[in-house]
């Protein structure tokens, strides 16, 4: 009987891991598509004839739609089930990516006016954001429903790492095949996303185990919760600085080096890949092996980010300087983000870990609501002022996080 129980537990764990890895594959696809946009949308906008600030508005409004519709998707997930909601979001994401590629194609070819192109891209991105806002919370709900409270933290951590993996693959994909056509990476990203949809249909199963009302109450974290409100501010400010840099880097490279769109995409992809690679090295190797303290990660990350932004201000004529800047920023954000997230985890109980992860996702999305529009507007005035503001935002995010850590 004991051996039978052990075998059953082993099989159940293996099945759960396969399901969670399937969710990771889907979220990696989303990460690829999102980071490709930062690589492609800037150079494409110059060809279309829309302003840098207009691009920031497109990204900001799409992020705002995602943030505002997440509550609605939370109710739909309860009604449809986490599996069905996740698969619906992935289907919409694949379709939306294809529509975006078509929209960029007719815009770059000047089949429509620049103003029409702006509205078309805005509608496509906003509608896609609305229809796909449930992907991440559905994946987290699936994990919460398919794991015990003891296993839940590890499962959610696995889901949280997926976007970072996608953020490495996306820029590399853009830099390698973007030389041929800056629309080709979007088509490849949609094809990869389709594979994620197919895999989800084949592997994921409707969950028989549902969270009880008591468990849902424990998982729910409110914005007004004083334990985590400073963390909300800290992670939001961190992603404001992060998204400001992401959104304006493509314009910065084109303006400084006067490159063609295809050449820009190749260089920008390499820069984003460098930053993402350092982030993953920090998060999967340094943090996992050495296990430094939260204070060490927070302060070292802060000064690394400051160094990276200073490189952007002081080294404006060499790609080596840009690669160094992206390396320092990758190290900095790779340290700061998990440090702030860990601070939030320490601030709540064991049963609230799933809820605080969703809370952090919403805070990150809110940073993306502010960052792109703010970044492109200030960049149109002066790029150095933008990077100085990013430094200030970095200091403020650390200060806010310290409020929670000081209480602990």
C-alpha positions as CSV (number, residue, x, y, z in Angstrom):
1,X,0.0,0.0,0.0
2,X,2.8,2.4,0.9
3,X,4.6,1.7,-2.4
4,X,1.3,2.3,-4.2
5,X,0.8,5.6,-2.5
6,X,4.4,6.7,-3.3
7,X,3.9,5.8,-6.9
8,X,0.6,7.7,-7.1
9,X,2.2,10.7,-5.5
10,X,5.2,10.5,-7.9
11,X,2.9,10.2,-10.9
12,X,0.7,13.1,-9.7
13,X,3.8,15.3,-9.2
14,X,5.1,14.5,-12.7
15,X,1.8,15.2,-14.3
16,X,1.6,18.5,-12.4
17,X,5.1,19.5,-13.5
18,X,4.3,18.8,-17.1
19,X,1.2,21.0,-16.8
20,X,3.2,23.8,-15.2
21,X,5.9,23.5,-17.9
22,X,3.2,23.8,-20.5
23,X,2.0,27.0,-18.9
24,X,5.6,28.2,-18.9
25,X,5.9,27.5,-22.6
26,X,2.8,29.7,-23.3
27,X,4.0,32.5,-21.1
28,X,7.5,32.4,-22.8
29,X,5.6,32.9,-26.1
30,X,3.9,36.0,-24.6
31,X,7.3,37.3,-23.4
32,X,8.8,36.8,-26.9
33,X,6.0,38.7,-28.5
34,X,6.1,41.6,-26.0
35,X,9.9,42.1,-26.2
36,X,9.8,41.9,-30.0
37,X,7.6,44.9,-29.9
38,X,10.2,47.0,-28.2
39,X,12.7,45.9,-30.9
40,X,10.5,46.5,-33.9
41,X,7.9,49.1,-33.1
42,X,10.4,52.0,-32.8
43,X,12.1,51.6,-36.2
44,X,8.8,50.8,-37.9
45,X,7.2,54.0,-36.5
46,X,9.9,56.1,-38.2
47,X,9.1,54.4,-41.5
48,X,5.4,54.9,-41.0
49,X,5.8,58.6,-40.0
50,X,4.3,58.6,-36.5
51,X,6.0,60.3,-33.7
52,X,8.0,58.7,-30.9
53,X,5.5,59.9,-28.3
54,X,2.6,58.3,-30.4
55,X,4.4,54.9,-30.0
56,X,4.6,55.5,-26.3
57,X,0.8,56.3,-26.2
58,X,0.1,53.0,-28.0
59,X,2.0,50.9,-25.5
60,X,0.7,52.9,-22.5
61,X,-2.9,52.6,-23.5
62,X,-2.6,48.9,-24.2
63,X,-1.0,48.4,-20.8
64,X,-3.8,50.4,-19.2
65,X,-6.4,48.2,-20.9
66,X,-4.6,45.1,-19.5
67,X,-4.5,46.6,-16.0
68,X,-8.2,47.7,-16.0
69,X,-9.5,44.4,-17.5
70,X,-7.6,42.1,-15.2
71,X,-10.5,42.3,-12.6
72,X,-13.0,41.3,-15.2
73,X,-10.8,38.3,-16.3
74,X,-10.6,37.3,-12.7
75,X,-14.4,36.8,-12.7
76,X,-14.3,35.1,-16.1
77,X,-11.6,32.6,-14.9
78,X,-14.0,31.6,-12.0
79,X,-16.8,31.1,-14.6
80,X,-14.8,29.5,-17.5
81,X,-12.2,27.6,-15.5
82,X,-8.5,28.4,-15.5
83,X,-7.7,26.1,-18.4
84,X,-10.3,27.5,-20.7
85,X,-9.5,31.1,-19.8
86,X,-5.8,30.5,-20.4
87,X,-6.3,28.8,-23.8
88,X,-8.8,31.5,-24.9
89,X,-6.2,34.2,-24.0
90,X,-3.4,32.3,-25.9
91,X,-5.7,32.0,-29.0
92,X,-6.5,35.7,-28.9
93,X,-2.8,36.5,-28.4
94,X,-1.8,34.5,-31.5
95,X,-4.5,36.1,-33.5
96,X,-3.7,39.6,-32.2
97,X,0.0,39.1,-33.1
98,X,-0.9,38.2,-36.7
99,X,-3.2,41.3,-37.0
100,X,-0.4,43.5,-35.6
101,X,1.9,42.1,-38.3
102,X,-0.7,42.9,-41.0
103,X,-1.3,46.4,-39.5
104,X,2.5,47.1,-39.5
105,X,2.7,45.8,-43.1
106,X,0.1,48.1,-44.6
107,X,1.3,51.0,-42.5
108,X,5.0,50.7,-43.5
109,X,3.9,50.3,-47.2
110,X,1.9,53.6,-46.8
111,X,-1.3,51.9,-47.9
112,X,-2.9,54.1,-45.2
113,X,-2.1,57.5,-43.8
114,X,0.2,57.9,-40.8
115,X,-2.8,59.0,-38.7
116,X,-4.8,56.0,-39.8
117,X,-1.9,53.8,-39.0
118,X,-1.7,55.2,-35.5
119,X,-5.3,54.5,-34.8
120,X,-5.1,51.1,-36.4
121,X,-2.1,50.0,-34.3
122,X,-3.7,51.5,-31.2
123,X,-6.9,49.5,-31.7
124,X,-5.1,46.3,-32.4
125,X,-2.8,46.5,-29.4
126,X,-5.6,47.6,-27.1
127,X,-8.0,45.0,-28.2
128,X,-5.3,42.3,-28.0
129,X,-4.5,43.5,-24.5
130,X,-8.1,43.3,-23.4
131,X,-8.6,39.8,-24.8
132,X,-5.3,38.5,-23.4
133,X,-5.2,40.1,-20.0
134,X,-6.3,36.8,-18.5
135,X,-3.4,34.7,-19.6
136,X,-1.1,35.3,-16.6
137,X,-3.8,35.3,-13.9
138,X,-5.3,32.1,-15.5
139,X,-1.9,30.4,-15.4
140,X,-1.4,31.4,-11.8
141,X,-4.9,30.2,-10.9
142,X,-4.3,26.9,-12.6
143,X,-1.1,26.5,-10.5
144,X,-3.0,27.5,-7.3
145,X,-5.8,25.0,-8.0
146,X,-3.4,22.1,-8.9
147,X,-1.0,22.4,-6.0
148,X,-1.1,22.2,-2.2
149,X,-0.3,25.3,-0.2
150,X,3.2,23.8,0.4
151,X,3.9,23.5,-3.3
152,X,2.2,26.7,-4.5
153,X,5.1,29.1,-4.0
154,X,7.4,27.0,-6.1
155,X,4.8,26.6,-8.8
156,X,4.1,30.3,-9.0
157,X,7.9,31.1,-9.0
158,X,8.2,28.9,-12.1
159,X,5.4,30.8,-13.8
160,X,7.0,34.1,-12.8
161,X,10.3,33.2,-14.5
162,X,8.6,32.5,-17.9
163,X,8.5,36.1,-19.1
164,X,12.2,36.6,-18.3
165,X,13.0,33.6,-20.5
166,X,10.9,35.0,-23.3
167,X,12.6,38.4,-22.9
168,X,15.9,36.7,-23.9
169,X,14.5,34.8,-26.8
170,X,12.5,37.7,-28.2
171,X,15.4,40.2,-28.8
172,X,17.7,37.4,-30.1
173,X,14.9,36.4,-32.5
174,X,14.5,40.0,-33.6
175,X,18.2,40.5,-34.1
176,X,18.8,37.3,-36.1
177,X,15.8,37.3,-38.5
178,X,15.0,41.0,-38.3
179,X,17.8,41.7,-40.8
180,X,15.6,40.0,-43.5
181,X,12.4,41.9,-42.7
182,X,11.3,43.6,-39.5
183,X,7.9,41.9,-40.0
184,X,9.3,38.4,-40.1
185,X,10.0,38.1,-36.4
186,X,6.3,38.9,-35.7
187,X,5.2,36.1,-38.0
188,X,7.6,33.7,-36.3
189,X,6.4,34.8,-32.9
190,X,2.8,34.1,-33.8
191,X,3.8,30.7,-35.1
192,X,5.6,29.9,-31.8
193,X,2.5,31.1,-29.9
194,X,0.3,28.8,-32.0
195,X,2.5,25.9,-30.9
196,X,1.9,27.0,-27.3
197,X,-1.9,26.9,-27.9
198,X,-1.7,23.4,-29.4
199,X,0.4,22.1,-26.5
200,X,-2.0,23.6,-24.1
201,X,-5.0,21.8,-25.7
202,X,-3.1,18.5,-25.6
203,X,-1.7,18.7,-22.1
204,X,-3.8,20.9,-19.8
205,X,-6.8,19.3,-18.2
206,X,-9.8,21.0,-16.4
207,X,-9.1,21.1,-12.7
208,X,-11.3,19.0,-10.5
209,X,-9.9,20.6,-7.4
210,X,-11.1,24.2,-6.9
211,X,-10.0,26.6,-4.3
212,X,-12.5,27.0,-1.4
213,X,-13.9,30.5,-0.6
214,X,-11.7,30.6,2.5
215,X,-8.6,29.9,0.4
216,X,-9.6,32.5,-2.2
217,X,-10.0,35.1,0.6
218,X,-6.5,34.3,1.8
219,X,-5.1,34.5,-1.7
220,X,-6.7,37.9,-2.3
221,X,-4.4,40.9,-1.6
222,X,-5.9,44.3,-1.6
223,X,-4.2,47.5,-2.8
224,X,-4.9,49.2,0.5
225,X,-3.1,46.5,2.5
226,X,-0.5,48.4,4.4
227,X,1.9,45.4,4.5
228,X,2.4,45.5,0.7
229,X,1.4,49.0,-0.4
230,X,5.0,50.3,-0.3
231,X,6.0,47.2,-2.4
232,X,3.4,48.2,-4.9
233,X,4.9,51.6,-5.2
234,X,8.5,50.2,-5.3
235,X,7.8,47.6,-8.0
236,X,5.7,50.1,-10.0
237,X,8.5,52.7,-10.0
238,X,11.1,50.0,-10.9
239,X,9.0,49.1,-14.0
240,X,8.5,52.7,-14.8
241,X,12.2,53.1,-15.2
242,X,12.6,49.7,-16.9
243,X,9.8,50.4,-19.5
244,X,11.1,54.0,-20.1
245,X,14.4,52.5,-21.1
246,X,12.9,49.7,-23.1
247,X,10.6,51.9,-25.1
248,X,13.1,54.6,-26.0
249,X,16.2,52.4,-26.7
250,X,15.2,51.8,-30.3
251,X,14.8,55.5,-31.0
252,X,18.1,56.3,-29.2
253,X,20.0,53.8,-31.4
254,X,18.5,55.2,-34.6
255,X,19.1,58.8,-33.6
256,X,22.7,58.4,-32.5
257,X,23.9,56.1,-35.2
258,X,21.5,57.0,-38.1
259,X,20.8,53.3,-39.0
260,X,18.3,51.8,-41.4
261,X,15.2,50.1,-39.8
262,X,16.6,46.6,-40.5
263,X,20.0,47.4,-39.2
264,X,18.5,49.1,-36.1
265,X,16.5,46.0,-35.3
266,X,19.6,43.8,-35.4
267,X,21.5,46.1,-33.1
268,X,18.6,46.8,-30.8
269,X,17.9,43.0,-30.5
270,X,21.6,42.5,-29.5
271,X,21.3,45.2,-26.8
272,X,18.1,43.8,-25.4
273,X,19.4,40.3,-25.5
274,X,22.5,41.4,-23.5
275,X,20.4,43.0,-20.8
276,X,18.0,40.0,-20.6
277,X,20.9,37.5,-20.5
278,X,22.5,39.3,-17.5
279,X,19.1,39.4,-15.8
280,X,18.7,35.6,-16.2
281,X,22.3,34.9,-15.1
282,X,21.7,36.9,-12.0
283,X,18.3,35.3,-11.2
284,X,19.1,31.7,-12.1
285,X,22.7,31.4,-11.1
286,X,23.9,34.1,-8.6
287,X,20.7,34.2,-6.6
288,X,20.0,30.5,-6.6
289,X,23.5,29.4,-5.8
290,X,24.9,32.1,-3.5
291,X,21.5,33.2,-2.1
292,X,22.6,36.8,-1.2
293,X,20.5,38.8,1.2
294,X,17.6,41.0,0.1
295,X,19.5,44.1,1.2
296,X,22.6,43.1,-0.8
297,X,20.5,42.6,-3.9
298,X,18.5,45.8,-3.4
299,X,21.5,48.1,-3.0
300,X,23.8,46.4,-5.5
301,X,21.0,46.4,-8.0
302,X,20.3,50.0,-7.4
303,X,23.9,51.1,-8.0
304,X,24.3,48.8,-11.0
305,X,21.2,50.5,-12.5
306,X,22.6,54.0,-11.7
307,X,25.9,53.0,-13.4
308,X,24.0,51.7,-16.5
309,X,22.0,54.9,-16.9
310,X,25.1,57.0,-16.4
311,X,26.8,55.0,-19.2
312,X,23.8,56.0,-21.4
313,X,24.4,59.6,-20.6
314,X,28.2,59.6,-21.0
315,X,28.9,57.2,-23.8
316,X,26.6,58.3,-26.7
317,X,28.8,57.5,-29.7
318,X,29.9,53.8,-29.3
319,X,28.1,50.6,-29.3
320,X,30.5,49.2,-26.7
321,X,29.2,51.9,-24.3
322,X,25.7,50.8,-25.0
323,X,26.5,47.2,-24.4
324,X,28.1,48.0,-21.1
325,X,25.1,50.1,-20.1
326,X,22.7,47.2,-21.0
327,X,24.9,44.8,-19.1
328,X,24.8,47.0,-15.9
329,X,21.1,47.5,-16.3
330,X,20.5,43.7,-16.7
331,X,22.5,43.1,-13.5
332,X,20.7,45.9,-11.7
333,X,17.1,45.0,-12.7
334,X,18.0,41.3,-12.3
335,X,18.8,42.0,-8.6
336,X,16.3,44.7,-7.8
337,X,13.1,43.0,-9.2
338,X,13.5,39.7,-7.2
339,X,14.6,41.6,-4.1
340,X,11.4,43.7,-4.2
341,X,9.3,40.7,-4.9
342,X,10.9,38.8,-2.0
343,X,10.2,41.7,0.3
344,X,6.5,41.4,-0.7
345,X,6.6,37.6,0.0
346,X,8.1,38.2,3.5
347,X,5.3,40.7,4.2
348,X,2.5,38.2,3.9
349,X,1.5,34.8,5.2
350,X,2.2,31.5,3.6
351,X,-1.3,31.2,2.3
352,X,-1.2,34.6,0.7
353,X,1.8,33.9,-1.6
354,X,-0.3,33.3,-4.6
355,X,-2.2,36.5,-4.0
356,X,0.9,38.6,-3.6
357,X,2.3,37.2,-6.8
358,X,-0.8,38.5,-8.6
359,X,-0.5,41.7,-6.8
360,X,3.0,42.2,-8.0
361,X,2.0,41.4,-11.6
362,X,-0.6,44.1,-11.4
363,X,1.9,46.6,-10.0
364,X,4.3,45.7,-12.8
365,X,1.6,46.3,-15.4
366,X,0.9,49.7,-13.8
367,X,4.5,50.6,-14.3
368,X,4.1,49.9,-17.9
369,X,1.0,52.1,-18.0
370,X,3.2,55.1,-17.0
371,X,6.6,54.3,-18.4
372,X,6.3,54.2,-22.2
373,X,4.3,57.5,-22.6
374,X,6.4,59.3,-20.0
375,X,9.7,57.9,-21.5
376,X,8.9,58.9,-25.1
377,X,7.6,62.3,-24.1
378,X,10.7,63.2,-22.1
379,X,13.0,61.6,-24.7
380,X,11.5,64.0,-27.3
381,X,12.8,66.8,-25.1
382,X,16.2,65.4,-24.1
383,X,17.4,61.9,-23.7
384,X,19.8,62.7,-20.9
385,X,17.0,64.2,-18.8
386,X,15.1,60.9,-19.3
387,X,18.0,58.8,-18.0
388,X,18.4,61.1,-15.0
389,X,14.7,60.7,-14.2
390,X,15.2,56.9,-14.4
391,X,18.0,57.2,-11.8
392,X,15.7,59.2,-9.5
393,X,13.0,56.6,-10.0
394,X,15.4,53.9,-9.1
395,X,16.3,55.6,-5.8
396,X,12.7,56.1,-5.0
397,X,11.8,52.5,-5.6
398,X,14.5,51.3,-3.2
399,X,13.4,53.9,-0.6
400,X,9.8,52.6,-0.8
401,X,10.9,49.0,-0.5
402,X,13.0,49.8,2.6
403,X,9.8,50.8,4.4
404,X,8.7,47.2,4.4
405,X,12.1,45.8,5.1
406,X,12.7,48.1,8.1
407,X,9.5,46.7,9.6
408,X,10.9,43.2,9.3
